[in-house]
Amino acid sequence: MEKLVLLTLLGVAAGELVNIAPNGTISATSIGWGGAPSRAIDGNTNGYWGGGSCYHSASWQGSKLTLALPGEEFGATWPVYNVSVFNRLDTCCDQRIQGVEVWLDEHMCGALTFVEGQKEYMVNCEGKTGSIVTVHHPSQYLQICELQVFVDSSYTPDIPTYVNVAKEGSASATSVGWGGVASRVMDGNTNGYWNGQSCYHSGNANNNRVTVSLPHSEIGITYPVSMVRVYNRMDSCCDQRIENAQVFVGDHMCGQIKFVEGKKAYSFDCGRKNASEVSVRLSSGWLQVCEIEVLVLEEDIPTDIPNFINVAINGTASASSVSWGGVAARVNDGDTNGFWGGRSCYHSVDRAGQHQVAVSLPAGEFGIKYPVSFVNVYNRLDSCCDQRLNGAMVYADEHQCGQVQFKEGQQAYTFDCGEKEASEVSVRLSNGQSLQVCELEVLVLEENMPTNIPVFTNVALNRPAAQSSVGWGGQASRAVDGNINKMWGGGSCTHTSQLTGNWWKVELDKEEYIQNVVIHNRIDCCSNRLNGAKVWVSKNDEWQECGAVNYDTNSSPIVVVPCNKYGNAVAITNDNSYLTLCEVEVLGKCSGRVEVLGKCSGRVEVLGKCSGRVEVLGKCSRRVEVLGKCSGLVEVLGKCLGRVEVLNKCSGRVEVLGKC
């Protein structure tokens, strides 16, 4: 989570004065001729209007430019020694500086007297302590080209460390307009201009709300929220629309925004109220918010959050159909990007009917089941298509965990599966729309993870395959392509052209000890055709039968046939009907032991041979490799003579042990 701490004054010796104005927050009573208040603290002292760096009021009476010093919203005060005001130098207007007053809170540091050609005017605040510097002109346009506030570099206010917990949450909204999706309010970008593409925009002008659900809210975790900071849009067309917006933590209203010209951030004290979500609400008018920060004291961050493992990431995805290149494997690639251009969303065909995308959990074909606590379904966010997920049902095996109720701008939908044991999780849709899912996470408590998962090596993967005939484009190689999609529309099932005398064969790289042959059967139709098929193993051109398939309508589509024989080829024969195989895995013995432990939100793979002990420990929030970069702690222990990699994202502890 992002920590918010007060600025650190680097490279300045103790006792020297340093300008803290650029780290403050500035606003004004009015703005004229495009002279925004932010120009007065942009570090540019150019005194000519054409330089584009001078503030200009819209009014010539009672104009004020107000600078909140860093940490003012947390109660910080600073001993201010000097304030420098840089005047506009164009001859039309330079004399307007006459009579300008400089204040520190309620203390007036001084008034300015115009001197022809003088650029910088400095007043002495005598080390008075305050948090707000105000430049005020009672009777003329106010034009300031730079404002500098000097404090002793050795002084740092005593401010606690806050954590912005919003950045790891999820956002939703009652409506979205002009592409201003809800997720923009928690992207870490406080840019207040529309062209910066980081501001949320509602789709209508009534009863709008944008909400940030805090991390782990789906499992009941709440946070004592100290403060909420709301960043407004700064384009002059629209900045006043934030007026009267209300800020809530849960159902507790922290405050209401009173618009101040040129003010970017509005802070609200929420009194450490416990909440799982924060919202900004506006009953009348367009709602536009460029960022929401939810600040919690570091010591208040919950520590009792249970550890979940996303077991989907190491499973195998399949689907009833595939269209637009949105293959099923995208739903468990560890990438939750909700936009089609990110190439990480599954897409079914567009025709009506029941659509399904499923993840078979690791070792499910050997009877391993996982007590599933939660399933997270990530929706597509493109405005063309986000509503299509409405009504989709989420299953753990045949137990329905829930149904998607669409909310504008919400990407992740979480379902409590009550620790139901399952070997497969699926999303099903029959509302006449295409099914589009950008990620499917299956969360199991770390202490509930099965400990009896067998380890095998598929020695048939990508090996040369042949069959007696080819029908409907179902080439023999499809059965060893690593894709266990069991739907014909997925383009990964074999098919012969004859009703009798059918065979399929794969040549192994060398003689192997074959424990099991796993057949992934077609499920969209014709499943019973596999009944009676026989599995064979060849050694020195002598074929031995492993067993026959006994398949009926209640059988699992994943058929395991024990062999326990040595051989260099495997064949499947069927004299009763067409032979269709969606994948064939020939499982050989693993020469060692491999364990993957801990919370992992990305795919973990162990590639190559290792004759020593390898251990990878620590938290990694991005791609982790023994041969690459890691943003967490990584330790490699022991000798390895082969290649070991852990690929993709890992948000928890990963341990790889043993030889395999």
Backbone hydrogen bonds, N-H to C=O, Kabsch-Sander energy under -0.5 kcal/mol:
donor,donor_aa,acceptor,acceptor_aa,energy
2,E,164,N,-0.9
4,L,162,Y,-3.5
5,V,3,K,-0.6
9,L,7,L,-0.5
10,L,8,T,-1.1
16,E,13,A,-2.0
18,V,151,V,-2.7
20,I,18,V,-0.6
20,I,149,V,-2.4
21,A,149,V,-0.5
23,N,20,I,-1.4
24,G,21,A,-2.3
25,T,68,A,-2.4
27,S,66,T,-2.4
28,A,261,E,-3.7
29,T,64,K,-2.0
32,G,56,H,-2.8
35,G,32,G,-2.0
36,A,34,G,-1.8
39,R,36,A,-1.6
40,A,37,P,-2.3
41,I,38,S,-1.4
42,D,39,R,-1.1
45,T,43,G,-0.6
51,G,48,Y,-2.1
52,G,49,W,-2.0
55,Y,144,I,-3.4
56,H,35,G,-1.8
57,S,142,L,-1.9
62,G,138,P,-0.7
63,S,137,H,-1.2
65,L,135,V,-2.6
66,T,27,S,-2.8
67,L,133,V,-3.3
68,A,25,T,-3.3
68,A,66,T,-0.5
69,L,67,L,-0.6
69,L,131,S,-2.9
72,E,69,L,-2.0
74,F,71,G,-1.5
75,G,72,E,-1.7
76,A,71,G,-2.4
78,W,130,G,-3.1
80,V,78,W,-1.0
80,V,128,K,-2.9
81,Y,150,F,-2.6
82,N,150,F,-1.0
83,V,123,V,-2.2
84,S,148,Q,-2.4
85,V,121,Y,-3.2
86,F,146,E,-2.8
87,N,85,V,-0.6
87,N,119,K,-2.8
88,R,143,Q,-0.5
89,L,47,G,-3.5
90,D,47,G,-0.7
93,C,90,D,-1.9
94,D,90,D,-1.5
96,R,93,C,-1.7
97,I,94,D,-1.2
98,Q,95,Q,-1.8
99,G,112,L,-2.7
100,V,97,I,-2.1
101,E,136,H,-3.2
102,V,110,G,-2.7
103,W,134,T,-3.0
104,L,107,H,-3.4
105,D,103,W,-0.5
105,D,132,I,-2.9
107,H,104,L,-2.6
108,M,106,E,-0.5
109,C,102,V,-2.1
109,C,107,H,-0.7
110,G,102,V,-1.3
112,L,100,V,-2.6
114,F,112,L,-0.5
118,Q,115,V,-2.4
121,Y,85,V,-2.6
123,V,83,V,-2.5
125,C,81,Y,-2.6
125,C,123,V,-0.6
126,E,81,Y,-0.9
127,G,80,V,-1.4
128,K,80,V,-0.7
128,K,125,C,-1.9
130,G,78,W,-2.1
133,V,67,L,-2.7
134,T,103,W,-2.3
135,V,65,L,-2.8
136,H,101,E,-2.8
136,H,134,T,-0.5
137,H,63,S,-2.5
142,L,59,S,-0.5
143,Q,141,Y,-0.6
144,I,55,Y,-0.7
145,C,86,F,-2.9
146,E,86,F,-0.9
147,L,40,A,-2.9
148,Q,84,S,-2.6
150,F,82,N,-3.0
151,V,18,V,-2.2
152,D,79,P,-0.6
153,S,16,E,-3.4
155,Y,152,D,-1.8
159,I,157,P,-1.2
162,Y,4,L,-1.8
163,V,296,V,-3.0
164,N,2,E,-3.5
165,V,163,V,-1.1
165,V,294,V,-2.2
167,K,164,N,-0.6
168,E,165,V,-0.9
169,G,166,A,-2.1
170,S,213,S,-2.1
172,S,211,T,-2.3
173,A,408,E,-3.3
174,T,209,R,-2.2
177,G,201,H,-2.5
180,G,177,G,-2.1
181,V,179,G,-1.8
184,R,181,V,-1.6
185,V,182,A,-2.1
186,M,183,S,-1.5
187,D,184,R,-1.1
190,T,188,G,-0.6
196,G,193,Y,-1.8
197,Q,194,W,-2.1
200,Y,289,V,-3.3
201,H,180,G,-2.0
202,S,287,L,-2.0
207,N,283,S,-2.3
208,N,282,L,-2.7
210,V,280,V,-2.1
211,T,172,S,-3.1
212,V,278,V,-3.3
213,S,170,S,-3.4
213,S,211,T,-0.6
214,L,212,V,-0.6
214,L,276,S,-2.7
217,S,214,L,-1.9
219,I,216,H,-1.6
220,G,217,S,-1.9
221,I,216,H,-1.7
223,Y,275,A,-2.8
225,V,223,Y,-1.2
225,V,273,K,-2.6
226,S,224,P,-0.5
226,S,295,L,-1.9
227,M,295,L,-1.7
228,V,268,F,-2.1
229,R,293,E,-2.6
230,V,266,Y,-3.0
231,Y,291,E,-2.9
232,N,230,V,-0.5
232,N,264,K,-3.3
233,R,288,Q,-0.5
234,M,192,G,-3.6
235,D,192,G,-0.8
238,C,235,D,-1.8
239,D,235,D,-1.4
241,R,238,C,-1.6
242,I,239,D,-1.0
243,E,240,Q,-1.7
244,N,257,I,-2.7
245,A,242,I,-2.2
246,Q,281,R,-3.0
247,V,255,G,-2.7
248,F,246,Q,-0.5
248,F,279,S,-2.9
249,V,252,H,-2.6
250,G,248,F,-0.5
250,G,277,E,-2.3
252,H,249,V,-2.3
253,M,251,D,-0.6
254,C,247,V,-2.7
254,C,252,H,-0.6
255,G,247,V,-1.1
257,I,245,A,-3.0
259,F,257,I,-0.6
263,K,260,V,-2.3
266,Y,230,V,-2.7
268,F,228,V,-2.3
270,C,226,S,-2.5
270,C,268,F,-0.6
271,G,226,S,-0.8
272,R,225,V,-1.3
273,K,225,V,-1.0
273,K,270,C,-1.4
275,A,223,Y,-1.7
278,V,212,V,-2.3
279,S,248,F,-2.3
280,V,210,V,-2.4
281,R,246,Q,-2.8
282,L,208,N,-2.6
285,G,205,A,-3.3
288,Q,286,W,-0.6
289,V,200,Y,-0.7
290,C,231,Y,-2.9
291,E,231,Y,-0.9
292,I,185,V,-3.1
293,E,229,R,-2.7
295,L,227,M,-3.1
295,L,293,E,-0.6
296,V,163,V,-2.2
296,V,294,V,-0.5
298,E,161,T,-2.5
300,D,297,L,-1.9
301,I,297,L,-0.5
301,I,298,E,-1.1
308,F,306,P,-0.6
309,I,444,V,-2.9
310,N,600,C,-0.6
311,V,309,I,-1.3
311,V,442,V,-2.2
312,A,442,V,-0.6
313,I,310,N,-0.8
314,N,311,V,-0.8
315,G,312,A,-2.1
316,T,360,S,-2.3
318,S,358,A,-2.5
320,S,356,Q,-2.6
322,V,489,G,-0.5
323,S,347,H,-2.4
326,G,323,S,-2.2
327,V,325,G,-1.8
330,R,327,V,-1.6
331,V,328,A,-2.3
332,N,329,A,-1.1
333,D,330,R,-1.1
336,T,334,G,-0.6
342,G,339,F,-2.1
343,R,340,W,-2.2
346,Y,437,V,-3.4
347,H,326,G,-2.1
348,S,435,L,-2.1
355,H,353,G,-0.5
355,H,429,L,-3.1
357,V,427,V,-2.0
358,A,318,S,-3.0
359,V,425,V,-2.8
360,S,316,T,-3.3
361,L,359,V,-0.6
361,L,423,S,-2.7
364,G,361,L,-2.1
366,F,363,A,-1.5
367,G,364,G,-1.9
368,I,363,A,-1.6
370,Y,422,A,-2.8
372,V,370,Y,-1.2
372,V,420,K,-2.7
373,S,443,L,-2.3
374,F,443,L,-1.4
375,V,415,F,-2.0
376,N,441,E,-2.3
377,V,375,V,-0.5
377,V,413,Y,-2.9
378,Y,376,N,-0.5
378,Y,439,E,-2.8
379,N,377,V,-0.6
379,N,411,Q,-3.4
380,R,436,Q,-0.5
381,L,338,G,-3.5
382,D,338,G,-0.8
385,C,382,D,-1.9
386,D,382,D,-1.3
388,R,385,C,-1.5
389,L,386,D,-1.0
390,N,387,Q,-1.6
391,G,404,V,-2.6
392,A,389,L,-2.4
393,M,428,R,-3.0
394,V,402,G,-2.6
395,Y,426,S,-2.8
396,A,399,H,-2.6
397,D,395,Y,-0.6
397,D,424,E,-2.9
399,H,396,A,-2.2
400,Q,398,E,-0.6
401,C,394,V,-2.7
401,C,399,H,-0.6
402,G,394,V,-1.1
404,V,392,A,-3.1
406,F,404,V,-0.6
410,Q,407,K,-2.1
411,Q,171,A,-0.6
413,Y,377,V,-2.5
415,F,375,V,-2.2
417,C,373,S,-2.6
417,C,415,F,-0.7
418,G,373,S,-0.8
419,E,372,V,-1.4
420,K,372,V,-0.9
420,K,417,C,-1.3
422,A,370,Y,-1.8
425,V,359,V,-2.1
426,S,395,Y,-2.2
427,V,357,V,-2.6
428,R,393,M,-2.7
429,L,355,H,-2.4
436,Q,434,S,-0.5
437,V,346,Y,-0.7
438,C,378,Y,-3.0
439,E,378,Y,-0.9
440,L,331,V,-3.0
441,E,376,N,-2.6
443,L,374,F,-3.0
443,L,441,E,-0.6
444,V,309,I,-2.1
444,V,442,V,-0.5
446,E,307,N,-2.7
448,N,445,L,-1.6
449,M,446,E,-1.3
457,T,588,G,-1.7
459,V,457,T,-1.1
459,V,586,V,-2.7
461,L,458,N,-0.7
462,N,480,V,-3.0
463,R,460,A,-2.3
466,A,505,K,-2.5
468,S,503,W,-2.4
471,G,495,H,-3.2
474,G,471,G,-1.9
475,Q,473,G,-1.9
478,R,475,Q,-1.3
479,A,476,A,-1.6
480,V,477,S,-1.7
481,D,478,R,-1.0
484,I,482,G,-0.6
489,G,320,S,-0.5
490,G,487,M,-1.6
491,G,488,W,-1.9
492,S,487,M,-0.5
494,T,581,L,-2.8
495,H,474,G,-2.2
496,T,579,L,-1.1
502,N,574,N,-2.0
504,W,572,I,-2.1
505,K,466,A,-3.0
506,V,570,V,-2.5
507,E,464,P,-2.4
508,L,506,V,-0.5
508,L,568,N,-2.5
512,E,567,G,-3.0
514,I,512,E,-0.8
514,I,565,K,-3.4
515,Q,513,Y,-0.7
515,Q,587,L,-2.2
516,N,587,L,-1.2
517,V,561,V,-2.4
518,V,585,E,-3.0
519,I,517,V,-0.5
519,I,559,V,-3.1
520,H,518,V,-0.5
520,H,583,E,-3.0
521,N,519,I,-0.7
521,N,557,P,-3.4
523,I,486,K,-2.6
524,D,486,K,-0.8
529,R,526,C,-1.8
530,L,527,S,-1.6
531,N,528,N,-1.4
532,G,549,V,-3.1
533,A,530,L,-2.3
534,K,573,T,-2.2
535,V,547,G,-2.7
536,W,571,A,-3.1
537,V,544,Q,-2.7
538,S,569,A,-2.6
539,K,542,E,-2.1
542,E,539,K,-1.3
543,W,541,D,-0.6
544,Q,537,V,-2.8
546,C,535,V,-3.2
547,G,535,V,-1.2
549,V,533,A,-3.0
551,Y,549,V,-0.7
555,S,552,D,-1.9
559,V,519,I,-3.1
559,V,557,P,-0.7
560,V,558,I,-0.5
561,V,517,V,-2.9
561,V,559,V,-0.6
563,C,515,Q,-3.2
564,N,514,I,-1.0
564,N,515,Q,-0.5
565,K,514,I,-1.8
567,G,512,E,-2.2
568,N,538,S,-2.7
569,A,538,S,-0.9
570,V,506,V,-2.1
571,A,536,W,-2.1
572,I,504,W,-2.6
573,T,534,K,-2.2
574,N,502,N,-2.6
580,T,578,Y,-0.6
582,C,520,H,-2.3
583,E,520,H,-0.8
584,V,479,A,-3.3
585,E,518,V,-2.7
586,V,584,V,-0.5
587,L,516,N,-2.6
587,L,585,E,-0.7
588,G,457,T,-3.2
588,G,586,V,-0.7
589,K,513,Y,-1.0
590,C,455,V,-0.6
597,L,595,E,-0.5
597,L,655,E,-0.6
600,C,598,G,-0.5
602,G,649,K,-0.6
605,E,603,R,-0.5
607,L,605,E,-0.5
614,V,612,G,-0.5
617,L,615,E,-0.6
617,L,635,E,-0.5
620,C,652,G,-0.6
624,V,648,N,-1.6
628,G,625,E,-1.2
637,L,615,E,-0.5
637,L,635,E,-0.5
644,V,642,G,-0.5
647,L,645,E,-0.5
650,C,622,R,-0.7
652,G,599,K,-0.7
654,V,618,G,-0.6
657,L,595,E,-0.5
657,L,655,E,-0.5
